[in-house]
Amino acid sequence: MSPITVILWTCVAVFVSTAVISLLALIGILKLGGGTVKDHQYYSKRLFLALIVEVVGTGVLIFL
């Protein structure tokens, strides 16, 4: 297996795991950041931002 293939599948795994965690936190199954609502909202926003950055980064890299 070539190093490019390993990097590609690692990126896919990170993207899928971020998407699953974001969706579970969005629908309320997973609570992030401890017990307070403020912490949950903070980490939910950061996780959603990471997901958006991954989607944009992947879209840009496809066209390079």
Order of alpha helices (4+ residues) and beta strands (2+ residues): alpha-alpha
